Amino acid sequence: MKLSGKKIAILLEGDYYEPEIWYYKNRFAEEGSEVHFLTRLWGQPSLTFLGHEYRAPFEVNESFEGMSDEELRSFAAVIVPAGMVADRLRYTEDIEKLPPATRFLQRAFAEPSIVKGIICHGLWLLAPTPELVRGRNVVVHNNLLGDARNMGANYVNEDVVVDGDLITARSGNHCHLFARAIIERLRERCPILPMSV
């Protein structure tokens, strides 16, 4: 397993796209990665979110809030999934402050060692911080083309776009291609260990 011990963070909220989330849960684990689903727990020990297609419940008991820089750097990748997850996570009680999930991503973008994966409508979460994708090559859901251009990103009409530590994909239906690109990028970053004799 090439990615043994690598930690993958996947943000989650209600109206998630079930086939995508189920795929990540199994595919990254298949590579030996530790898969962590993170959300805003609102002071609760856990929250259960319902999916968009089948209303399937998914329980999350880890939060990105209050995460130390050291713990953040322990993740090899942070993923913002498709569906309405990003829209729900970009809520903030104080309009003068960044949403906690956006602030978390801002911190992840400041760490080049972390692969940032954003798929479909996930770019919504970066709307308050367009500088994070300004001048970067991205692809988004067709409905967000204007958003990407207004944020100063370079839209590339491909299903998956890799721009250094940023990997984007068109829609939740491209999650297998997106996951493959993330896995390949993480494999490139894994040190090659000498073979034992």
C-alpha positions as CSV (number, residue, x, y, z in Angstrom):
1,M,0.0,0.0,0.0
2,K,1.8,3.0,-1.4
3,L,0.2,5.7,0.9
4,S,0.3,3.8,4.2
5,G,0.1,6.2,7.0
6,K,-0.9,9.2,4.9
7,K,-3.8,11.2,6.3
8,I,-6.6,12.5,4.1
9,A,-9.0,15.1,5.4
10,I,-12.4,15.3,3.7
11,L,-14.8,18.1,4.6
12,L,-18.4,17.1,5.1
13,E,-21.9,18.6,5.6
14,G,-25.4,17.9,4.6
15,D,-26.6,17.3,1.1
16,Y,-23.3,15.5,0.3
17,Y,-23.2,13.4,-2.9
18,E,-23.2,9.8,-1.6
19,P,-21.4,8.0,-4.4
20,E,-18.5,10.4,-4.2
21,I,-18.1,10.2,-0.4
22,W,-18.5,6.4,-0.4
23,Y,-15.9,6.2,-3.1
24,Y,-13.3,8.3,-1.2
25,K,-13.9,6.4,2.0
26,N,-13.0,3.1,0.3
27,R,-10.5,4.2,-2.4
28,F,-8.1,6.1,-0.1
29,A,-8.3,3.4,2.5
30,E,-7.5,0.9,-0.2
31,E,-4.2,2.8,-0.7
32,G,-3.4,2.5,3.0
33,S,-4.4,6.1,3.9
34,E,-6.1,7.2,7.1
35,V,-9.4,8.9,6.0
36,H,-10.7,11.6,8.3
37,F,-14.1,13.3,7.7
38,L,-14.1,16.8,9.2
39,T,-16.9,19.2,9.8
40,R,-18.0,22.0,12.1
41,L,-19.5,20.2,15.1
42,W,-21.1,23.2,16.8
43,G,-20.1,21.9,20.2
44,Q,-21.6,18.4,19.7
45,P,-19.6,15.2,20.0
46,S,-20.8,14.1,16.5
47,L,-23.3,15.1,13.8
48,T,-25.1,13.0,11.3
49,F,-25.6,14.4,7.8
50,L,-28.0,13.2,5.1
51,G,-26.9,12.7,1.6
52,H,-28.4,14.4,-1.4
53,E,-29.5,11.5,-3.6
54,Y,-30.6,8.8,-1.1
55,R,-30.8,10.7,2.1
56,A,-28.2,8.2,3.5
57,P,-26.9,9.2,6.9
58,F,-23.2,9.7,7.5
59,E,-21.9,10.4,11.0
60,V,-18.9,12.7,11.5
61,N,-17.1,13.1,14.9
62,E,-14.0,15.1,14.0
63,S,-13.8,18.9,13.6
64,F,-11.5,21.2,11.8
65,E,-12.2,23.9,14.3
66,G,-9.4,24.5,16.8
67,M,-7.0,22.3,14.9
68,S,-3.4,23.2,15.6
69,D,-0.9,24.0,12.8
70,E,1.0,20.8,13.7
71,E,-2.1,18.6,13.3
72,L,-3.0,20.4,10.1
73,R,0.4,19.7,8.7
74,S,0.0,16.0,9.5
75,F,-2.5,15.7,6.7
76,A,-1.2,14.9,3.2
77,A,-4.4,16.2,1.5
78,V,-7.5,18.2,2.3
79,I,-10.5,17.7,0.0
80,V,-13.6,19.8,-0.5
81,P,-16.2,17.5,-2.0
82,A,-19.1,18.1,-4.5
83,G,-22.7,18.8,-3.8
84,M,-23.9,21.4,-1.3
85,V,-21.2,20.7,1.2
86,A,-19.2,23.9,0.5
87,D,-22.3,26.1,0.5
88,R,-23.3,24.8,3.9
89,L,-19.8,25.1,5.3
90,R,-19.3,28.7,4.2
91,Y,-21.9,29.9,6.7
92,T,-20.5,32.4,9.2
93,E,-22.4,34.0,12.1
94,D,-20.3,37.2,11.8
95,I,-20.1,38.6,8.3
96,E,-17.0,40.5,9.3
97,K,-15.1,37.2,9.8
98,L,-14.2,34.4,7.4
99,P,-16.3,31.2,7.8
100,P,-14.4,28.8,9.9
101,A,-14.2,26.2,7.1
102,T,-12.8,28.9,4.7
103,R,-10.3,29.9,7.3
104,F,-9.3,26.2,7.7
105,L,-8.7,26.0,3.9
106,Q,-6.8,29.3,3.9
107,R,-4.4,27.7,6.4
108,A,-4.2,24.6,4.3
109,F,-3.3,26.7,1.2
110,A,-0.4,28.2,3.2
111,E,1.1,24.7,3.5
112,P,2.6,23.6,0.2
113,S,3.1,20.1,1.6
114,I,-0.6,19.6,1.7
115,V,-2.4,18.7,-1.5
116,K,-5.6,20.7,-1.8
117,G,-8.4,18.9,-3.7
118,I,-11.5,20.8,-4.8
119,I,-14.2,19.3,-6.9
120,C,-17.5,20.5,-8.5
121,H,-19.1,23.2,-6.4
122,G,-16.3,23.0,-3.8
123,L,-14.9,26.3,-5.0
124,W,-17.8,28.1,-3.3
125,L,-15.9,27.6,0.0
126,L,-13.1,29.9,-1.4
127,A,-15.4,32.7,-2.6
128,P,-14.4,34.9,0.4
129,T,-10.6,34.3,-0.3
130,P,-10.3,34.5,-4.1
131,E,-6.6,35.3,-3.8
132,L,-6.1,31.6,-3.0
133,V,-6.9,30.6,-6.6
134,R,-6.2,33.8,-8.5
135,G,-3.9,32.9,-11.4
136,R,-4.2,29.2,-10.7
137,N,-5.4,26.6,-13.3
138,V,-8.8,25.1,-12.2
139,V,-11.8,23.3,-13.5
140,V,-15.2,23.5,-11.7
141,H,-18.8,22.5,-12.4
142,N,-20.1,24.2,-15.5
143,N,-22.5,26.2,-13.3
144,L,-19.5,27.8,-11.5
145,L,-17.6,28.9,-14.6
146,G,-18.4,32.6,-13.9
147,D,-17.5,32.2,-10.3
148,A,-14.0,30.8,-11.1
149,R,-13.4,33.6,-13.6
150,N,-14.6,36.2,-11.2
151,M,-12.2,34.8,-8.6
152,G,-9.3,35.4,-11.1
153,A,-8.7,31.6,-11.7
154,N,-7.7,30.3,-15.1
155,Y,-10.5,28.0,-16.2
156,V,-9.3,24.9,-18.0
157,N,-11.9,22.8,-19.9
158,E,-10.8,19.4,-18.7
159,D,-12.3,16.9,-16.3
160,V,-9.4,17.1,-13.8
161,V,-6.8,19.8,-13.6
162,V,-3.5,19.6,-11.6
163,D,-1.8,22.8,-10.7
164,G,1.0,22.0,-8.3
165,D,-0.5,21.4,-4.9
166,L,-4.0,22.2,-6.1
167,I,-6.1,19.5,-7.9
168,T,-9.6,20.4,-9.2
169,A,-12.3,18.3,-10.9
170,R,-15.5,19.2,-12.9
171,S,-18.2,17.2,-11.0
172,G,-18.9,14.6,-8.4
173,N,-19.2,12.1,-11.3
174,H,-15.5,12.6,-11.9
175,C,-14.6,11.6,-8.3
176,H,-12.7,8.5,-9.5
177,L,-10.5,10.6,-11.8
178,F,-10.1,13.2,-9.1
179,A,-9.1,10.6,-6.5
180,R,-6.6,9.0,-8.9
181,A,-4.9,12.4,-9.5
182,I,-4.7,13.0,-5.8
183,I,-3.3,9.5,-5.2
184,E,-0.7,9.9,-8.0
185,R,0.4,13.3,-6.6
186,L,0.8,11.8,-3.1
187,R,2.7,8.9,-4.5
188,E,5.1,11.3,-6.2
189,R,5.7,13.0,-2.8
190,C,6.3,9.7,-1.0
191,P,10.0,9.1,-0.3
192,I,11.5,6.2,-2.2
193,L,12.8,3.8,0.5
194,P,15.7,1.5,-0.3
195,M,14.7,-2.1,-0.8
196,S,15.8,-4.4,2.0
197,V,18.1,-7.2,1.0
